[in-house]
Each structure stands twice: as structure tokens, then as C-alpha cells.
Amino acid sequence: MAAAAADVQAFPFQIPTEKTLMTSDDALDQFRHIARERAFGRHVGSDRLIQAGLDALTAGVESPSVAMLAGLLRSEEPDAPELFDQVLEELGLLFHPPADRRAAKWAMAYWTAGQIADGSLDPTAGTHLIWADIAHDLGYPEELEPLVHCAHNLDGWEESWGVSVEELNGEAVEAAKQFLRGHLIWHHSHLEKPSGKATLPLHDR
């Protein structure tokens, strides 16, 4: 089954290959990505944090603590999370999700869908995450139904279905784009009322 593939390389951030040297912008994007993973409660190993520091140092990112993060030895790995946060603060990349738990889950849903839509997150892993970690906690709202449906299909896919995994992945990407589109449409039509006050959607209240 496809579930094994999704469990749980939750956010396999796609960094440039050896043939494509990482730029400073790539390194900063990697910092932002990992910052959100951690903020949304995903486990990120110290080895990834140190590698992100090493990538940033190699790419020429300037921050007092980048070299310290990149130079940590295996025995010093427990220091990586604190140093990583220090780097984020120095670079102005700290990310704090909404304090309200439901609002934070919706923010995570939008971010995860964005990763699926732009190709930086495998659709199987992404829809599985939305199904198991987000929709479940939100009581399976209607807005996430198409993505949950895609997760079920990808999780239980069998060759006898007569549809390829690639097609199901394509459906998941389209479902993610539709979900994001709906969010943008809501913002454009509701955030600015004649009174000048924003009206939050029910799930964000």
C-alpha cells in the first residue's frame, strides 16, 4: 500500500541537487520550511537542523550563529534546536502559528496544501498528513473532504483499480489547488467589508 510511503516523511523539502548549487535564497527558504515544520509540531531531527546551517553557510548566508550551528559535532547535537531558533531570530525568520489550536490547524492545512500544490511535498505524504493530523482534529470539515478522499485513495491504491498512482497524485494536487483557491476567494470577498471590519470564517472563530 501507499501508506508506507506517507508514514511519515511528512515534509520532504526539495533542496537543489549536487548539480545545482544551493543559493542563499534556497537556504533561507529551507530555514522557513523547517521553521514551519517545527512550529506545527512536526519532529525535525538535529541532523537536519545542522545540515540546514551547513547549507546556509556554504551559500553565503550571514548570521552570527549560522557557523555555530553548522559546526556542531555529533556529541553537540542536543544544542541544535536552540541554535537553530537563534539563527531564525537573527535572520528575522521566526514563525509563530496562531495561538488558538483550531486556527493553528487550519493554518497548517493551508500551508500543507500549498506544499502539495507547488510540488515541494509528495501528494501521498501531504494528503495523509491532512487526513490523519489535521482533518481528524478539526472533526473532518467539509472543506478538507476532497483532500481526505485523495488520501484514502492513495493510501489504499491497488493496481487492479485501473488507475495509476500518478493520476491519483494529480487529483490530489488539483484538490489542494482548489482548497487554496477557495481560501483566497473567501479572503477577497469577505475580509474587507464596507464597515472596514473583517469577518472571520466560522472555522477560524
Secondary structure in CASP SS format (residue, H / E / C, confidence):
PFRMAT SS
TARGET T0000
AUTHOR 0000-0000-0000
METHOD secondary structure of the structure
MODEL  1
M C 1.00
A C 1.00
A H 1.00
A H 1.00
A H 1.00
A H 1.00
D C 1.00
V C 1.00
Q C 1.00
A C 1.00
F C 1.00
P C 1.00
F C 1.00
Q C 1.00
I C 1.00
P C 1.00
T C 1.00
E C 1.00
K C 1.00
T C 1.00
L C 1.00
M C 1.00
T C 1.00
S H 1.00
D H 1.00
D H 1.00
A H 1.00
L H 1.00
D H 1.00
Q H 1.00
F H 1.00
R H 1.00
H H 1.00
I H 1.00
A H 1.00
R H 1.00
E H 1.00
R H 1.00
A H 1.00
F C 1.00
G C 1.00
R C 1.00
H C 1.00
V C 1.00
G C 1.00
S H 1.00
D H 1.00
R H 1.00
L H 1.00
I H 1.00
Q H 1.00
A H 1.00
G H 1.00
L H 1.00
D H 1.00
A H 1.00
L H 1.00
T H 1.00
A H 1.00
G C 1.00
V C 1.00
E C 1.00
S C 1.00
P C 1.00
S C 1.00
V H 1.00
A H 1.00
M H 1.00
L H 1.00
A H 1.00
G C 1.00
L C 1.00
L C 1.00
R H 1.00
S H 1.00
E H 1.00
E H 1.00
P H 1.00
D H 1.00
A H 1.00
P H 1.00
E H 1.00
L H 1.00
F H 1.00
D H 1.00
Q H 1.00
V H 1.00
L H 1.00
E H 1.00
E H 1.00
L H 1.00
G C 1.00
L C 1.00
L C 1.00
F C 1.00
H C 1.00
P C 1.00
P C 1.00
A C 1.00
D C 1.00
R H 1.00
R H 1.00
A H 1.00
A H 1.00
K H 1.00
W H 1.00
A H 1.00
M H 1.00
A H 1.00
Y H 1.00
W H 1.00
T H 1.00
A H 1.00
G H 1.00
Q H 1.00
I H 1.00
A H 1.00
D H 1.00
G C 1.00
S C 1.00
L C 1.00
D C 1.00
P H 1.00
T H 1.00
A H 1.00
G H 1.00
T H 1.00
H H 1.00
L H 1.00
I H 1.00
W H 1.00
A H 1.00
D H 1.00
I H 1.00
A H 1.00
H C 1.00
D C 1.00
L C 1.00
G C 1.00
Y C 1.00
P C 1.00
E H 1.00
E H 1.00
L H 1.00
E H 1.00
P H 1.00
L H 1.00
V H 1.00
H H 1.00
C H 1.00
A H 1.00
H H 1.00
N H 1.00
L H 1.00
D H 1.00
G H 1.00
W C 1.00
E C 1.00
E H 1.00
S H 1.00
W H 1.00
G C 1.00
V C 1.00
S C 1.00
V H 1.00
E H 1.00
E H 1.00
L H 1.00
N H 1.00
G H 1.00
E H 1.00
A H 1.00
V H 1.00
E H 1.00
A H 1.00
A H 1.00
K H 1.00
Q H 1.00
F H 1.00
L H 1.00
R H 1.00
G H 1.00
H H 1.00
L H 1.00
I H 1.00
W H 1.00
H H 1.00
H H 1.00
S H 1.00
H H 1.00
L C 1.00
E C 1.00
K C 1.00
P C 1.00
S C 1.00
G C 1.00
K C 1.00
A C 1.00
T C 1.00
L C 1.00
P C 1.00
L H 1.00
H H 1.00
D H 1.00
R C 1.00
END
